Amino acid sequence: MNVIYEILKESWYIYLDVAIYMLFGFFIAGILYVAFKPEKIKKYLGIGKIKPVILSALFGIPLPLCSCGVIPVATGLKKQGANSGAALSFMIATPESGVDSIAISYAILDPIMTNIRPVAAFVTAVLTGIAQNFFGTESNPGIQTASNCSIEKGSDCGCSSDNGVVTPDIHGGKLYFRLGVGLKYAFGELLSDISKPFVIGIFIAGLITFFFPEDITTLANEHKLLSMLVMLIAGIPMYICATASTPIAAALILKGLNPGAALVFLLAGPATNAATINIVRNIFNNRALVIYIAMISVCAIGFGFLVDWIYVFLNLQASITMGMGSEIIPYSLKLTSAGILTVLIAYNAFIKFKQQSKHSTNNNISLL
């Protein structure tokens, strides 16, 4: 019983640090939701092999969509004329970053990791998209229309959103109406999608903090490539969003894992999972899937070595600077933010439960 208490206590400390940044991230996400008109974006992503790739990566970086939630949007972009490289670039840039994950990175990671993460996501997305446009093909086994994040029957990606596409009609009307729609989406549908993996990620971070050896620095420093490969192998099949992966990476760094290996996990984990890999093969083709996995792996390890070199060059210790961003927030404000976030998570879980119960009841009635 004491072990459970200690794990929950460690998880609670992490939750306190990140809550206010999560709320801020969701607020920005709500504004972004109504700020972009997808039909305008799609117009620029079809012609050329490099420019559309760069534009789609820039468009995807701030959007808070998970590796499965991004699939309907990427499918829509491709069906509307975006080339394969642009669609693939969007599929990588979007789940690897996002305003919510950037906010939580600032809360519990140091400035180096916070800044290099979106840069690495952008570069990985652009290089993958360009590789696809030059070495891949436009042919595919058949693009499926995606109205939700479970593209194929039986494909469970862990999301609950009806679709990831921003509908055009929310961009009309008065400013307060559009802001209301955006905030309702951010603190409702988006929070509902992220809350489960986020809470699990916080709990895993607490487990790591409690159970892992106090210092794995020697092992990580002597076998940097091995530690990166382990994190890559662990991250590729795992379903975890960019937000949920952050406290896990932070806990590993605090235990002594080299920051390069943690960055590999932050890049590979959110961009891929078993369901997404299968969907990429169906939306594009086998060659595109090879390019997708290979480029993510190479770029993640490359940036892993780069970030390790930066810490050595600047003579910094990541485990010492970790979490400095959260120290400027008064405890009372962190506690209040944690309370608000908890209420929002509980409320959305209750609404989702009611909807599922109603749907189940209606199905039973229809069978009768």
SULMO-V318137 format. One record per backbone hydrogen bond with DSSP energy under -0.5 kcal/mol. CO is the residue of the C=O (numbers start at 0). NH is the residue of the N-H. Records with the same first field share a line. If there is no record, write none. Layout:
CO = NH, NH
This chain:
0 = 4
1 = 5
2 = 6
3 = 7
4 = 8
5 = 9
6 = 10
7 = 11
8 = 12
9 = 13
10 = 14
11 = 15
12 = 16
13 = 17
14 = 18
15 = 19
17 = 21
18 = 22
19 = 23
20 = 24
21 = 25
22 = 26
23 = 27
24 = 28
25 = 29
26 = 30
27 = 31
28 = 32
29 = 33
30 = 33, 34
31 = 35
35 = 37
36 = 39, 40
37 = 41
38 = 42
39 = 43
40 = 43
41 = 44
44 = 82
45 = 47
49 = 53
50 = 54
51 = 55
52 = 56
53 = 57
54 = 58
55 = 59
56 = 60
57 = 61
59 = 62
61 = 98
62 = 64
65 = 69
67 = 70, 71
68 = 72
69 = 73
70 = 74
71 = 75
72 = 76
73 = 77
74 = 78
75 = 79
76 = 81
77 = 80
82 = 86
83 = 87
84 = 88
85 = 89
86 = 90
87 = 91
88 = 92
89 = 93
90 = 94
91 = 95
92 = 96
93 = 96
97 = 101
98 = 102
99 = 103
100 = 104
101 = 105
102 = 106
103 = 107
104 = 108
106 = 325
109 = 113
110 = 114
111 = 115
112 = 116
113 = 117
114 = 118
115 = 119
116 = 120
117 = 121
118 = 122
119 = 123
120 = 124
121 = 125
122 = 126
123 = 127
124 = 128
125 = 129
126 = 130
127 = 131
128 = 132
129 = 133
130 = 134, 135
131 = 135
144 = 146
148 = 150
151 = 154
153 = 155
154 = 156
160 = 148
164 = 166
166 = 169
167 = 170
168 = 171
173 = 177
174 = 178
175 = 179
176 = 180
177 = 181
178 = 182
179 = 183
180 = 184
181 = 185
182 = 186
183 = 187, 188
184 = 189
185 = 190
187 = 191
188 = 192
189 = 193
190 = 194
191 = 195
193 = 197
194 = 198
195 = 199
196 = 200
197 = 201
198 = 202
199 = 203
200 = 204
201 = 205
202 = 206
203 = 207
204 = 208
205 = 209
206 = 210
207 = 211
215 = 219
216 = 220
217 = 221
218 = 222
220 = 223
222 = 226
223 = 227
224 = 228
225 = 229
226 = 230
227 = 231
228 = 232
229 = 233
230 = 234
231 = 235
232 = 236
233 = 237
236 = 273
237 = 239
240 = 244
241 = 245
242 = 245, 246
243 = 247
244 = 248
245 = 249
246 = 250
247 = 251
248 = 252
249 = 253
250 = 254
251 = 256
252 = 255
254 = 215
257 = 260, 261
258 = 262
259 = 263
260 = 264
261 = 265
262 = 266
263 = 267
264 = 268
266 = 270
267 = 271
268 = 239, 271
272 = 276
273 = 277
274 = 278
275 = 279
276 = 280
277 = 281
278 = 282
279 = 283
283 = 140
284 = 288
285 = 289
286 = 290
287 = 291
288 = 292
289 = 293
290 = 294
291 = 295
292 = 296
293 = 297
294 = 298
295 = 299
296 = 300
297 = 301
298 = 302
299 = 303
300 = 304
301 = 305
302 = 306
303 = 307
304 = 308
305 = 309
306 = 310
307 = 311
308 = 312
309 = 313
310 = 315
311 = 314
315 = 317
316 = 319, 320
317 = 321
320 = 323
322 = 325
323 = 326
324 = 327
325 = 328
329 = 333
330 = 334
331 = 335
332 = 336
333 = 337
334 = 338
335 = 339
336 = 340
337 = 341
338 = 342
339 = 343
340 = 344
341 = 345
342 = 346
343 = 347
344 = 348
345 = 349
346 = 350
347 = 351
348 = 352
349 = 353
350 = 354
351 = 355
352 = 356
353 = 357
354 = 358
355 = 359
356 = 360
357 = 361
358 = 362
359 = 363
360 = 364
361 = 365
362 = 366
363 = 367
